[in-house]
Amino acid sequence: MQPVDELISARWIIPIEPSVTALESHSLAIDAGRIVALLPRAEAEFRYQPRHHVTLDQHVLMPGLVNLHTHAAMSLMRGLADDLPLLEWLTKHIWPAEGRHVNPDFVYDGTLLAAAEMLRGGITCCNDMYFFPEQAAQAFVEAHMRATLGMIVIDFPTAYANDAEDYLHKGIAMRDVHKHATLLSFCLAPHAPYTVSDATFERVVTLADELDLSIHVHVHETAGEIQDSQAKHGVRPLQRLHRLGALGPNLIAVHSVHLTADEIAQYAALGISMAHCPSSNLKLASGFAPTAALAKAGVNIGLGTDGAASNNRLDLFSEMRHAALVAKAHSGNAAALDAPSVLRMATLGGARALGLDQQIGSLLPGKAADLVAIDLSSPELSPCYHPVSHLVYAAGREHVSDVWVAGRRVVRDRTLTTLDTARLQAKASLWQSRLAENA
């Protein structure tokens, strides 16, 4: 028998690749943080001698969820300014609060709080965009959570940086410090066309080519953003980004709510990935992204929560359900974005957008053992005819029982093993008191 670190046997295992199907009574063999084999349970128990054998008789085991767009530290602003349109929410509430409070401690504490929420909800990897990414990196390493850290760029000063060149200098320095961290990767993160100049976008494109990095940017989130761009630049934001050389397979276009048929075709032709954030789009009344048309055109789509300040939940189970239901209603087609397609978006779609699909997003041998187990034994999940459908339409993050990142069990029986939740809640209370004074 071949010795391995761990054998996980589950009632169902959904590998995502080669297909999004539930394999009954299978086992996953793991060694040195990587998947060795996926095979029927009886065969696995005959072939492998594990140091630990985990049995999940009422569970689905699947790849960890990938949150393709978030602002993790903004978990400390959850519920600070609700029920407002995007620009009013940003300019009158969020940006002033950030100006008063955002500093390295805020980002470290807020990112730890977000990591705890995401891990408990089965999210093993996120794509983060926020100030002081050095502190975010420290928090993700401490939580043992996989993260792509955005080197944020904005053309106005903040507590983090003075100008575009300062943002880029600090971001690249952060990358150089952490580039050997096994769970961290990096991208360039110009905030949005309305906060970044042509010259800065050109600099970002050059750096992305030189350093082989993705570009993570908000684009076409609201109709007003498009109208303002046409008034100021004479073109829609995507046309402007195309003119500046920013469109291509390394672009992660966040939101992408307001797209023409030609722009959808452009996404497909250029290999652009879309980060779909349905809950944030709904809450800020940004609109309904044409995800059914994008998927039909072959565009790679991943799911994001956005930040907790504009969504209130870092919950990809909610995003899966909303993505499926909104696409059906918006397209008038009940078959649009079926459950297997949405589950693939929440796993392999996000991994592919981040250039991590050779490492995570599915349960192929050789990939990292980033896993989530969902307990389907509760009354509200009974009976279960189709596990894949159940994960999208019935289950929630409260049913996540266990989570592994690179083979390490970071959630065991719904309890975090890497973070102290009482300490995190105490920190959140302190920040709530500070922010509430100026709310």
N, C-alpha and C positions, 0 to 999 in steps of 0.2 A: 504493500500500500504506500502511496506517495504522501509524505507529510505536508500539511499546509497549515497556515495560521488559523483559518476559520472556515467552517462549512455552515452556510445558512440555508435551511430547508424551509420552504414556504408552501402554503396551499396553492398560491398562484405566483408566478414570476412573469413580469412583462418586460421583455428585453428592449423594446422599441426598434432595434435592428436585429435581424433583417425585416421584421414586421412587428406591428403594434398588436400582438396577440397575447392572451393570457395562457401561459404554459402551466398545467396543473401538476402538482406534486413534483416539483423540480427543486434542485439545489444549486447554490452558487458557491464555488470553491474560491477562496481568497488567500493570497500569500504575498507578504511584503507590500501590502496596500493595493495590490492589483488583482484583477479578476483572472483566475486560472482557467476556469471552465464553468459552463452552464449545462446541466445535464439532468436526466431523471433522477429522482431521489435515491432509488434503490441502487442504481449504478454508481452514483456519487459516494454512497456509504460503503460500497464494495471497493472503490478505487482509491479513496482518499482517507488519510488518517489525520483529522484536524486536532489542533491543540484546544480549540473551542468549537462546540457544535451548538448553533442557535436554531431552535425549532419554532416556527411561526405558523401554527396549524390553522389559524383563522385570518391570515393576513395576505395582502398583496405586497410583493417586493418588487421595486422598480428603480430606475435611475433617479438620483437626486434631481430636484427641480432647479431650473436655471432662471434667475430673475434678471432679465436682460436690461432693465433700466430702473435704477433707484437713486435716491439721495439719502443714504443711510442715516447720517447724523440728524436729519430733519425729523427723526422719530421723537426728538425732544420738543417738536412743535406740533405734535399730533393734536388736532382739534383747536388750534390757536385761533384760526380765522376761517370758519366754515361758511358755506353757502354763498360764495362770491364768484364772479367771473374771473378768468385768469389774470388779466392785467390789473384789475383792482386788487385782487388777492396778493399779487406780487408787489406792486408799487406802493400800496398803502399799508400793507401789513407785514408780509414776509421779509422784503428787503429792509425795511426799518428795523425789524426785530433782529435780523442777521447783523445789521450794522452795530447794534447795541451789544449783542451777546456772543456772536460766533468768534471763538478763539480755539486754540489747540485743545484745551480741556473739554470744551463743548463738543468738538468733533470726536474725540476719543470716547467720551461717555455716551454720546448719542449713537455712535457706531456700534459700541458694545451692546447697547440696548436693542438696536436693530438686528444685530447678528443673533442675539438670543431669540428674538421673535421669528426670524427667518428659519433658523435651525429647527426650532420647535414645530414649524410648519412645513418641514420637509425640503426647504430651499438649501441646497448645499453650495451654490455658487451664485454670486451676484455681480452685476456690472454697475459700479458706483461712480457717481459724478458729484463731487462737492469740494469745498475749500479744505485746506490743510490735509491733503491725502496722506501725508506722512503719518499723522495720528490715526487715520482710518486704517492704514496698513498695519500698524501696531495692534489695533483692536481686532482685526480679522485674524491675524496670526495668533493672538491670545485665545480667540474663540475656536481656533482650528477650523476656519471656514474658508472655502475657496473664493477668491474675489479678483475681478479685473478692476484696477484702480484708474480712474480717469484723471489725466493731467488737465485740470480745468483751465479754460482761458476765457476771459471777459475783457472788454475794452474800457473798463472803468475800475478805479481803485477800490479795494476792500481791505479788511484787516489782514487778509492773507497776502496780497500782492499789490504793487503800485500801478503796473501797466502790463500790457500783453507780454512783453519780453520778460518781465519779472515772473509772471505766471508760468511761462514756458521754462524758464531757467530753474525755478523751484520744482516744477513737475519732473523735469528730466533728472535733476539731482535726486529726487525721491526714488525714481526708477533705478538709478544707478546704485543706490543703497540697498534696495530690496530685490534686485533682478535675479538673485539666486534663491529667493524664497520659493519653495516648491509649490505653495498654494496660491501664489500671487502672479498675476499678469497685468499688462498695462495697455492703455490706449490714450489717444489724445481726445480731449473733451471740450471743444469750443461750445459754449453754452447754447447759442442759437443765432440765426442770421441777424436778428434784431439787436443783439448785444455784442456782435463781433464784426469788425471792419473787413473790407476786402483785403487790405494788406496783411491783417492777422490771419485770415483764412489761407492766403497764399503761403504764409510762413508755416502754418499747420500742415498743409498739403506737402510741402517740401520735407518737413520733419517726418511725416508719416511714411513717405517714400524711403527716406534715408534710414529710418529705424525699424521699418517693416511693422508699423503699428496701425491699428484700426482707428477710425474717427467716429466718435460718439457724439451726436448732436440732435437737439430738438429741432424739428422742421415741420412746417405746415400743420401746426397744432390748432390754430384758430383761423377763422376767416379774416379777422382783423389784422393778423400778422401778414397775410398775403396782400391785403389792400394797402397796408402801410409800405410794404416792399415795392409794390407797383408804383406808388406815389413817389417814393424816395429814389428807387433804383431803375424804375421803368420796366421791371420784370418780376415774375413770381420768385420766391426764395429759391426754389429748386433750379430755376433757370440761372439765377445768379451763382449758385454753388457749382453748377455745371460749367459756367463760364470761367470760374476760378479753379477748375480742375479737381473739385472735391468729390465728384460722384464716381463711384466704382465699387468693386467687390469688398473693399475694406471699410465701406461706410455703413454705420448703424444709424438709420434714420428713425428717430424716436417720434412717436405719435402718428405722423403721416395721415392725418385725419382728412384733409381736404386735397384730394388728388384727382386730376383729370384722367381720362382714358389714356392719353398720350404719356402722362407721367407714370401711370401704372406699367405701361409697356416699357418705359425707360428704366424703371426699377428692375424689371425682368431682364432686359437686354444687358444692363450694366452689372448685374449681380449684386445689387444693393439689398441689404437685409433691413427688415422693418422690426422695430421694437413696439409691439402693440400693448397699450396700457388702457384697456377698456374702462376700468373703474374710475380712473382719473379723468378720462375723457367725458364720462357721464357726469361726474360730480362737478366738474368745472364747466359743464355745458359746452364743451369744445366741439362736439359733434360725433358722428358715427364713421369710423374709418372703414373704407371699402375692402375689408379683409377677404370677403368671399371672392371678389374680383382679383385681388392680389394673389391669393392662393391658386386660383384657376390659371393665372398667368405664370405660375411657377416661382413666385417670389418667396424667398426664405423668410419666415416670420417666427419671431420669438415673442414671449410674453414678459411684460414688466409690470411692477406694481406702481411705479413712480415713487415719490417720497410719502411718508406717513402724514405729512402736512397737507397733501392734496388728495389723499386717498383714505387715510386713517388706518389702513391695514396693509401690512406687508405680507400678503396672503395670496399665493398663486393658485390655490384651489378656487378662491373667489374669481380670480382672473380667468381661469379656465372656463368656469361656468358662464361668466359674463361674455367672454369671447365667443362662445358657441351660440348663446341665445341672441346676442345683439346681431351677429352675422346673419342668423336666420331671419330675424325681423327686418333688418335693413335691406337684405337682398330679396325678401319675399320667397325664400326657398328653404323649406324645412330641412333639406338634406345638406345645406351649406355648412361647412366646418363641422363635420361629424366628430364624435368623441375621439376616435383614433388620431385624427388630424390635429386636434387641439392638444392632446396629450403629447404628441410629437413636438408641437411648438414649444410646450413648456419644458421640454428636455433637450432633445437633439437640435431643435431649431435655434434655441438660445446658444447652445454650445457651438454650433456652426457659425453663427454670427460673430462670436468671440474668437473664432479660429482655434477652438478647443475641442472640436469634434473628434479628433484622434485620441483625446484623453478622457472625455466625459460625454454624457448625454445618452448613452446606451450601454448595454451589458455585454459587450463583446469581449472575449478573452484578450488580455493585454491592456485593457483600459483601467483607469483608476477605479477603485471600489468606492464610488460616491453613490450611496444607496439610501432609499427611504422605505420603511415598512408601514403600511396602513392597515389598522385593525378593522375588519369588516364584521365583527361579531355582535355589534350593538343592535338593539331593536330597530333604530331608525335606518339601518342599512340592510335590514332583512325583508324579504329574501334577496339574494344576489344572483341574477341570471347571467349578467355580462359584466365582469369586473372592470373592463376598460370604460364602459359607459358609466358605471357606478362612480369611478374616480372623478369624472367630469361633472356629473349631474346630481350626485347624492352625497358623496363623502366630503368632509371638510378637514381643515388643518387640525381640528380637535381629535381626529381619528389617527393622526400620526403617532406611532408608538416608539419607533426607533430610527435613528439616522446614523449613517457612517459617512465620513469624509476621508478619502485615501485610506480606507480600511480601519480607521479609528472610530469607535462608537462614541459619537458626541451627544446623542440623546439615547438614553436607556430607560425603557418603560415610562416614557413621557417626561423624563427628568434630564436636564442638561448635565453633562459630565465635565464640561470645560469652563463653565461660567457660574458665578454665584448670583442667583436671581434676587436674593434679599439685598445684596450690595447694589445691584443694578436698580432696583426699585427705590432704594434710598437716594441714589444719585439722581434719578428722575424726579423725585420729590423736591430736591434742592433746586434743580433747574426750573421746575415748575414755579416755585416761589419767586425766583429771579425774573422769569419772563412775565409772570402775572402782574408784577409791579408796574410794568410798562405797557401792558396789553391795551 
